[in-house]
Structures are given as C-alpha cells and as structure tokens.
C-alpha cells in the first residue's frame, strides 16, 4: 500500500522570488506599469503644465530675478526645447533615479546605510566644502574676521545647484516614486505617485476656478484652463479632446495601479508559500494562470472602461441624433441648446442615463454568460 503513494513532484521551475521575478508575465506587468506611468505623466504635463507652469519658465524667472544663470545646463533641464521636449531628458533622469532607488531597496541594510552616508557627506562637501576651505585660508592669513565677499561668493554655485535640483525633483516626483514602486515592489511608492498626481490635478482645478483665478492676477492667467463643457465633441463625435484627455489620464492611472499592485500581490503570495509548495508544478501552473488572467483582465476591462466612459459622457450626443432622426431637427436643436445638456450636471445626467440603460439591458442580455463564453475562447484546451 505504501508503495502506491508517490512523493510530491518537483519541476525545473519554482516560485522562489529570484526566479519568479524574471518570469515573462511579471516583467510584462512591470513594463506595462512603467509605460502607463510615463504616458500618464506626459499626458498630464502636455495638458496642464507645458507652456503654463513648467519648470523651464520657473528657471527663467529665477535667472531674471537673481541676475545670473543657474548651474544646470539647458540640455539637462530642457530649457532650450519646445513643448514636451522640455521634459524628455528630465524624465529620463527621473526614471534613472527611481530605478537606482529600487535597486538600492534590495541591498543589505548595511550597504544602504553606507550609500546614504556617502550621499550625505557628498552633499555637505558640495555645499560647504569650498566655503569652509576658503574661510579657513582667510582666517590663517588675516586672523579672526567675518567672511569676505569673495568667500561668500563660493556659496552661490552650491546653493543655486541645490535649488535647481529641488525644483527639478519636485516636478519629477510622480516619475521617481512610481518607478521605485514598480521595480522596488513598494506599495508606498505607487501610492505616493498616484497621490502626487491627484494632488496636482486637485490643486490645479481649484486654482483655475474663475473666482480664484481672477484673484491671482498675472499668475492666474498663466494657468491652463480646460473648456470641457461648451466645446464641440471631436473624438468619435462623443467627447471633446479635453474630456478624452481626462479619460485617458484616469485609464492610464488605473493601468499603472493595477499592474504595479498586481505584481506586488502575486510576489507576496509566492513568498508566503511553504518551501515545499514553491517547487510543486501545480502551484507553478496556478501562478501562471493567475498572472495570465491578470494581464488579460487588465487589457480587456480597462479598454472597455475607456469605451464605456467615452460613450457615457457623450451619451447626450447619441440621444440628440436619435431624437433628431425621429422628431425633426427643430425640436432636437432646442433640446441641444437646453441648459441641462450644456452645464456640468448635464454630463452627469447623460452618464446616469447610459448606466441606467445598460442596467436595464442586464435583464435582457446575460452578460455573465456572454463574458464566460468570451473568456473560455481565450483559454487553451488541453
């Protein structure tokens, strides 16, 4: 009887983190999250920041006020470029810094402490090294006295360099923290990236409110405002370009969040498995199914979300076309000019009408069975 019992099989693949992190599904999700992060950042920058409140304008203002050039070169800050090209090099620096922080997170605590100590010492030398040696030489030559102008001038370059780096880092915080969260498997990094983006969008929306914007004077006139309600729909005949930009930002944020958190969840699950299960072929196959399903669901459901949101926001356009085809263009034009379809809550009413109709279709179309058939068609048969 005992001879009929076979031991638990072991395969060449395992669920140990070193091997699992190199698996193509994990790498695909991380690359997808990185692409979504970069695309989301560029979409936010192109919609709200470029030509309005970007870092190059702030650098130009500082140089005019201080009467001197900042230490960072123009090719590094993008000051000599136009449009989104101003952010290409800084964004590359942000990705590199976030990646370096992710690599550092996997090192030993002792090595991390040494790197942090070396960074602090380097910054101290950069800030006060030349000033300290210059002042010490002055004390040796002239005795005890206050620092001269030539000695104080040695602080100008380090302080301006630190100010420039702080400004540049502030603009790149979503990229830096997001990259660290994706490749460093940090939930906090992903949350900080999303939080910084939402905070910027919220503050920008408050500042561009007409009453507040009028109180900001010349600074308020530089902020980009989005006329998302009164513009004519140009994207698929349903939404305006500004509305579609907001939909795209929201979708990319969801792709970034779901892909990054999906990797972290699956790796945490594999890490908590008993050692005997990590080489079990059944557990390895189960992990493959989970990762493949996550990739499919992320692509399909979020694509459907973009389509459904676009239709929901432009559903009143569909209603107007339908009403115009049945009752004539005169009555339809009167409805189109009504206040309910012009102000903000008109879009909310249109979206609620669309959701209501889709909810009613639930009693006619078996959505679960339809989706089951679609999902089963993508499942390989053994």
N, C-alpha and C positions, 0 to 999 in steps of 0.2 A: 504493500500500500504506500509505504513511504517512497518507494522508487518511482511512483507515478507523479509525484509532486516535483515540478520543475522550478528552479530558482528564478527570481525576478531578473528579466533580461536587461542588458545594458547595451546601448548603442554607441556609435562613434561620436555622436553629438550629445551635448549636455546643456543644462540650464545654468551653468556657472556663469557669473557675470562677465568674466573676461571673454568667454566665447560668445555669450548671448549678445553682448554689446556690438560685436562685429557682424551679427546676423543681418541679412539684407533688409528685413522688414523694419528692424529698429533703426538702421541707418536711413532708410527711406523716410520714416516718420520724422526723424531729426532734420533731414534735409528739407522735407516739406514744411516743417515748422519754421526753419530758417528762411526759406523763400517767402513764406507768408508774412513773417516778421519784417523782412526787408521791403516787400511790396506794400504792406500796410504803412510802414514808416514813410516810404516815398509818396504814397497816396495822401497821407496827412500833410506832409511837407508841401507837396505840389498844390494842395487845395487851400491850405491856411497860411503857410509860412513864407514860401518863396515870393520875393518882391514885396513882402508885407512886414514881417518881423524876423527875417532870417539873421543868422549870426554875422554875415558879412556887413549888413547895414549897421549892426551894433559895433563892429570893429571900426567901420568908417567914422561913426560918431565919436568913439573914444579917441581915435587918432586926431580928429579935428579939435576935440576939447583939450587933449593933452599937448598937442602941437608936436607930436613925434610918432614914428611908426612903431607898430607892435612887433615883437621879435619873430613871431611865426611868419613863415614865408607865405606869399599869396597862393602858390600852387598847393600848399598844405591846407589852407583854410578855404580855398575855392573863391577867394575874393576877385580874382581876375576872370571868372567864368560867369555864364548867364544861366538862369533857370535852375533846373535840377542839377546841372553840372557842378553847382556850388557845394553839393552835398556828397558827391561821389567819393572823393578822397577822404573827407572826414568820416563818412560812413564805413569805408574800408578800415580806417583806424579804430573805429568803434567795434567792428566785428573782430579785429585782431586782439583788442584789449579784452573783450568779453571772452574770446577763446582762450587767451592766456590765463584769465581768472578761472575758467572752467578746468584747465589743465592743472592749475595750482591747487584746486579743491580736492584733487585725487592724490596729492602728495602727502607724505607723512607730516604730522603736526610739527615736528622739529624742523623739517625743511621749509614749511610755510612760515614758521617763526623767523627763520633766517632770512627768507626773502622779504618779509615785511620790515625786519630790522634794517636790511640793506637799503630798502626803498626809503625809509625814514632818514637814514644817515645821508643818502644821496640828496634828498630834498633839503636837508639842513645845510649841506655843503654848497648846494646850488644857490640857496637863498642868502646865506650869511658867510660863506667861505671867503670870497674876495673882500667883503667889507671887513671881516674880522682881521685878516692879514694886513689890509691897508691901514686900519685904525691902529693895529699893534705897531706897525712901522712908524706911524705918525707919533705915537707915544714914545717910542725909542728915540726918535730924532728931536722932537720938540718938548718932551715932557708931558705932564698931565694937561690935557686941553680937550675941548669939545671937538667932535669930528668935523673936519673941514668939508667944504663943498665938493672937492674932488673925491673925497672918501664917501660922502653920502651919495654921490652920483653912481657909485658902484652898486647901490641897491636898486637903481632904476630898472636895469635889464631883468634881474631875477623877479622883481615884483610884477613887472609887465608880462613876463613869461607865465607866471603863476596865474595872473588874471586872465590871460588868453586861454590857458588850458582849462581853467574853471568854466569859462563861458562855453568853450567848445564841448566840454564834458556834459554840461547841463543840457545842451541841445541833443546830445547823443545818448542820454540816459536810457531811453527805451531800447536802443540797439545793444548797448553794453549789458544791461541787466537781462534782456531777453536772450542774448547769445549765451551768457553764463547759465541761465536757467535751462536752456535746451541741452547744451553739451555738458554742463556740470551737474545735470539731474537735480536741479534746485527748484522746488515749488515756489520758494520765496522770490527767486529771480524772475520767474514767469509772472507771478502776481505783481511784482513791482513794475515790470514793463507794461503790463496792461493798465495798472493803476496810474502810471505817469501819463499814458496816452489819454485815458479817460479824464484825468485831472486837467490836462491841457485843453481838451475839447470842451469841458465844462466851463473853465475859466474864460476861454475864447468866446463861448456863447454868451456868457454874462457880459463881457466887455463890449461885445458888438450889439447888445441891446440898445435900441435908438436913444433912450433916455440917458443911459450910462455913457454911450459913445459920444454924445454931444458934450458931456462934461469933461472928456479927456482932451478936447481941443485938437491940436495938430497930431498928437499921438494916436488919438482915436481914428483920425482919417486914414492912417496907415494900415489899420486892421482890415482884413478881407472879410466882407460880408457876403453871405450866400442868399440870393433871392430864389429860394427853393419853391415858393408857392405860386407866384404870379408868372413865372416863365412858362414858355410853351414846351410841352414834352417832346423831346428829340430822340430819346433812347427807346427803341421799339414802339414809339408812339404812345408810351405809357408814363414815363417819368422824365424829369429834366436831367441834364448832365450832372448838376449839383446833387440831386437826390440819388442818382445812381452812384456817385462818388461816396456818399454816406453809406449806402447799402454795401458797397464793395469794402469799405473800411470795416464795417461790422462783420461781414463774412470772413474777411481775412483775419480778423481778431479771433473769431471762433475757430478757424483752421489752426492758427498758431496755438491757441489754448488747448484744443482737443488733441492735437498731435503731440505737443510737449508733455501734457499731463498723461496722455496715453502711454508714452514711453516710460515715464516715471512709475505709473501704476503697475505696468507689466513687469518691470525690473524689480520693483519692491515685492511683487508676488513671487517671482522666481527666487529672490533672495531668502524669503521666509520658508521656502520649501525645505523639508528634511533632506539631508545629504543623500539618502538612499533613493529619493524620488528624482533628483536632478539628472540622473543618467537613465531614467526609465523612458523607453521610446514612446510610451503612451502619453506621458507628461510633455515630452518634447513635441509630439504631434498636436497635443491640446494647445500648447503655446503658439504653434504655427497657425492653428485655426483662429485663435483669439486675435493674433496680430493681423492676419489676412482679413478677418472680418472687420477689424477696426479701420483698416485702410479703405476697404470698400464702403463702409458706412460713412466715413468722413467725406469721401469724394461724392457719394450719391446724395446723402441727406443735406449736406451744405450746398450743393449745387441746386437741389430742389428748394432750399431755403431762399437762395438768391432769386430764383424764378418766382416763387410764391410771394416774396416781399415786393418785387417789382410789379407784379400783377395787382397785389393788394393796394399799393399806393396809387397805381394808375387805373383802378377799377372804375372810377367815375368816368374816365375817358371811354371805357368799354360800354358803360351804361348810356352815355350820351350818343355814341354811334348807334347803339341798338334802338334807343328812343327816336333818334333822328330818322332811322330807316323805317320805323313803324308809323310815327305820328307826323312826320314832316319836320323840316329844318327849323321853322319859326319857333315852335314850342321847345324844341331841343336847344336852340340858341338862348332862349330865355332861361332855361334850366342851367345852362352852362355859365350864364352871367350871374346866377344867384350867389348870394354870399356864402351859402353852405359849401359850395364847391370851389371857393376862392380862398378863404381863410384857412388857418391851420387845422381847425377841427373838421373841416371838410374832408381832409385826407384821412383823419381818424374815422369818420363816418364811412368813407369808401372802404377802408381796410376792414372795418367791422362787418360791412355788407358782404364783402368777399368771404370772410371767415364764416359768416352765417350760412351763406350758400354752400360752402364746402362742408359745413357740419350737416346740412340737410342731405347732401349727396351721400353721406355716410349710411343713411338708411336705404339707399338705392344701390350704391356700388360697394361691394365687400372689399374694402381697402386692404384689410389684413390678408385675405386670400390672394388678392392681386399681388401684393408685395411678397407673399410667400412663394408664389409662382416665379416672380422675377428673381428672388434670391436663390431659389433652387436651381434656376437655369445657369447661375454662375458657379454652383457648387459642383466640383468634379465628381463623377460617378465612378465608384470602384468596381 
